[in-house]
Amino acid sequence: MPALERWLYRFEAVLLYVGAFAAFAMMALTSADALSRYALNSPILGAMEITEKYLMVGAIFLGLAHGYRGGLFIRVTFLVDRLSGRTRIVADYLAYLLTLLFCIVFLWASGVQGWRGLHDDTQLSTLPILVGPAYCLVPIGFLALTLLMLLDLPRLRRRQALLFTQEAPSGS
């Protein structure tokens, strides 16, 4: 495995763990807020904002590259499965390039938003926590996904690109 791919795999693992922690923290904070709200009549200040601005964003976008690697992206293949030979290869390249183009567009747009957010002093309405860093979670996730897709491009001709892998079946 080349050094860049090894580094990206580690980076992806870190993002996955941070995203999983965000999902756990979101669950714990929401549960604690509900318990505090109904049992003690005293909600946790800023729980909803922290959940929606930071934790949800992290849980969703930091796992993009892992989802791609695991074959978790949605595919509608009823037409492509019926194609053969050269036509299928063209369709695969088209699907891959469109997906890569969307990733690059989202990376750029969310990167611009993240950059603006870092230079803005907007805070949560209930707590003195800056909102700008939360905007950076989206381009970080799309950066990992875009790099993984670019590294995956040479495998496309052999139909071994991760975009076309199937999700591993669950169960025993």
Salt bridges, closest charged atoms under 4 A:
GLU5 OE2 - ARG155 NH2 2.76
GLU12 OE2 - HIS66 ND1 3.76
GLU12 OE1 - ARG69 NE 2.85
ASP33 OD2 - ARG37 NH2 3.21
GLU52 OE2 - LYS53 NZ 3.96
ASP81 OD1 - ARG88 NH2 3.58
ASP92 OD2 - ARG159 NH1 2.61
ASP152 OD1 - ARG155 NH1 2.61
